[in-house]
Amino acid sequence: MRQLSVVVTCTDRKMFDPLPALRAGSLPDGAVADRLEAWGERLRAAEERVPLIKLYKGEQWVQAAAVLRAAENAGFEPDLWVASAGLGLQPAKKRFPAYAATFSPGSPDTVAAAPVDRRRWWKGLRKHVRGSRVEALGRDRPVLLILSEVYGSVLKPELGELGANGHGVLLIGGSADDGAIDGVHHVPANGALRKALGGTLTGLNARMAATWLAQCENGDLMSPRTSGSWERWAKRSAQPERFNRTPMTDADVKEYIRTSVAEQPDVSRTRLHRQLRESGRACEQGRFANLYAETMGER
């Protein structure tokens, strides 16, 4: 069987509650480098540790297991990796303490608000938590990445290196501009497939990945036959969700934001507003931005 590296993003839902010191929101204000050093010291000092594969829970993590099964059925020997704002890129078998850290803007446990600082933080995790590089995973095998929008943006520099040196790279989800990366076949998240795939938006990317793998034959992730089969299936199965456009009160918008962020912890405000508009509901952009700031500040 051919080896395959599968990279998924972490989830905010954990099997165990983190200690207060292992919440990114408890870090002192300051430069990214100083916060990283303090974060690394706290992680090293923690005594109770579990394999990452046993730390996370929720639909996204259940679907990650389904992706591994689909990979095995397609003729691969998959190994699972986790991209985490608190830990960097780590093998799912490695042991760590429960923690709370996210790239999601507006969360009390966000590690950095500005995109440039998120990338600095991600790079620094390799030094302070000994995270791996995405590029290294593809040196002798194909790589399947299942990323949220914010992680696609944070990892973009490494995705470029992976595409240049990899042995077949498939990205499901990610950010809108990831499609311009040479050597990376990008399949954007497609909400029109949710009805065919079932589940919520949280597990959509993983369900898409499992369906792609179901088209694979003989351990070949990126063959023209596989991509053609996927495209035909997606075109046949797409069912855009349509609703009567309905005005929303402030309370309605805030409830939508709370529910959606709980399902998609790393979703950006811009993407959240786009999803609301695509659902057939109305809220002007400036008003949505103000209500988003109020709602996230209440968490």
N, C-alpha and C positions, 0 to 999 in steps of 0.2 A: 504494500500500500504506500502511496505517496504522502509525504508529510505535508501538513497545511497549518500555518499559524493563523489563528482566529483572534482578532482583537475586538473587545467590546468595551463600552464605557461602564464605569461603576454606577451604582444606584445610591440614592440618598437613604433608601430603606435598608436597615441593617437588622440582623438577628439579635444583636445586643446593643444596648445604649452605650455610647461613648462616655468616658469620663469628661468632666468639664474642661480639663486641660487639653483634651484631644478634640476640641471643637475649634475650628479655625477662627471663629468669632471671638475667642478668648485671647488671641494673640495681641500683643501691644501694637499700636500704630507705629509706622516707621517704614524704612526702606525695605524693598522686597528681599534683599540679601539678608537683612537682620531678622526679618520675620521667618525666612526659610531656616536660618540657623536655629532659632528657637523651636520651630516646628520639628526639625530633625531630632533635637535633643529630647523633646517630649515623647516622640515615637520610640526612640531607643530606650527610654526609661520605663516604658510600659511593660508590665509583666505578663498579663493575660493576652494570649495570641491564638488566633485560629487561622486555618487556611482560608484565603480569600473566597474560594469556591463555596465555603460554608458561612461566610460573613454576610453576604447580600441576600435580599429577598425581594419579592414582588414580581409582576408580570414580565418585566424586562429580563430578569434573571432566569425565570422559568423558560423564557423563549431562547435564552443563550444556550441552555442545555439542549433544547430542541435543535438548534443549529448544529451542535456537535454531533447529534444523532444523524442529522441529515448529511453531514460531511462524511461520516463513516459509511452510510448507505451509498454515497457517491464514489466510494473507493479511496477515501483519504484516511490518514491517521492524524487527526487534529490535536493541536495543543492550544489551550485557551490562555489568553493574556488579557489583563485588565488595564485600561487607561483610566487613571484616577487623579483628580486634582489634589488629593492628599498624599498620594504615594508614587505618582509617576506611572511608568509602564512596568507592570509586574506580572510574573507567571501566576496563574490562578491557584497553584498549589502552594505558593509561598505564604508563610504565616505572618499576620499583622494584628495589632489591636484594633478594636472598633474605633472609628473616628468619624468626624463630620467636617467635610471640606468640599467646596464646589466652585466651579467657574461661573455659576449662574449669577448674573448681576441682580442686586436687590436682596439676595439671601443673607441672613445674618452670619452665615459661615462661608461667604465667598472669600477666596484667597486674594483676589485682585479684581478691581473694577475695570481698568483700562485694558484693551486688547494687548498692547505692548507689554504691560506688566504681567498679564496671564502667560504670555510666551516666556518672559523672563523667569517666572515662577516655575513653569514646566521644565525649562532647561535646568534650573537650579535643583530640582528634585533629584536629578541624576547624581549630584554631588552629595546632597544631604540625606537622601533616602536610598541611594544606589538604584535608581530606576534605570531601565534599559532604553535603548534607542529603537524607534520603530524601524529605521533603516536596516538595523542589524538582523531583523527577523526574516528579511527577504533575500538574504545572501545565498541560500541554498534551497529555497522552497517558495511556493506561492503564498500570498498573504491575502486574507479576507478581513477587511475592516468594517465594523458596524458602529458608526459614530453619530453622535448627535450634532446639531449645527455648531454649537460652541466648541466642541472638541475638534471638529473638522477645521475650524479656524485656528485653534491653538496649535494643532499638529501640522499645519500646512507646510512649513519649511521642511520638516522631516518626511512628509509625504512626497515632496519633490525629489529628495534623495532616494527614497524607496523606489519611486517610479523609474529613476535613472539606472538603478542597480539591481532591481528586483527580478524575480522569475515569474511574473504574473501577479498583478495587484488589482484587486476588486474592492471598491469602496461603496458601501451601501449607506445612504444618508449623507452626513457631512454638511458642509456649508455650500452656499450657492456657487462660489467661485472655485470650488475644488474640481470642477469639470475641466479646468484649463491646465491641469497638471499632466505633463507628459509622462506616459508610462503607467498612468493610473486610470483604469476603467471605472467611471463614476456613474452610479445609478442613484439619482436623487430620491429622497423620500417622496412617496406618491400617495397622498391621502385618498385618491380615487380608488385605490386597491384595498382600502380598509374593509369594505363590505365583503369582498371576496376572501380576504385573509382572516377576518374576524378580529376580536380583541380591541384594545384601545390604541391610541397614538403612541403610548409608551412602548409597546412591543412591536410597532409596525415595521421598523427597520429590520429587526431580527426575523420577523415572519417573512419579509421580502427576501432576506438572505437564505433562509431555509428553502424557500420556493425556487430561488436561483439554483441552489445545490441539487434540488430534485431534477433539474434539467441536465446536470453534468453526467458524463459517462467516462468510465475508465480513469478516474482521477485527473481529469483535465478541467481546470477551473475556468479557463478563458477561451475555449475553442469557439470558432465562428458558429458551429452548430449549437453550442450551448447558449451563446448570446442571442442567436436568432430565435431559438425556442423560447427564451425568456421574453423577448420583445413581442412575439406573437401572443404569448399567454397574457402579458400585461395589457396589450391592446384589446384583447378579447374580454378581459376581466374588469377593466376600469369602469367604475360607476361613480361619476362625480356626485358628491352629496349635495343635494339642493334643498333649500328651505325657503319659505316665504320670508322676504326681508322684513325684519321686525325691529322697531326702535327699542332701545334698552334704557332702563333707568340706571342711575349711578350704582344702586344696590345690585342690579342685575350684572353690570359689568364687573364689579368687584367680586361677586360670587364666581363669575366665569374665570376671572384671573386666578382666584384661590384654587379652584378645582383643577384648572389646566396646569398650573405650576406644580401641584401635587402629583399629577400624572406625568409631567415632563419637567423635571427639576432644572434641566439645563437649557430650557427654551428661552430664546431672547424675546425682549418686548416686541421688537419688530415682527418677528415670526408669529408671536401670539396674536398680534393685531391682524396680521394677514389671515391667520386661521379663522379668526372671528368673522372677518369680512367674507371669506370663502364659504362660511356656514350659512350665509344669507342674513346675518344680523348687522345692524348699523351702529357705528360709533365713530365719530370724527377723530382723526389721528391725534390732534392736540389734546382733546378731552381724554382719549384713551391713555395717553402718556401721563397726564396728571393723576388719573385714577389708578394707574399701575403703580406710580410712585407712592401714593397714599396706601394702597393695599399692601405692598411689600414692606412699607414702614411699620405696618400694624402687626407683622408676623413676629 
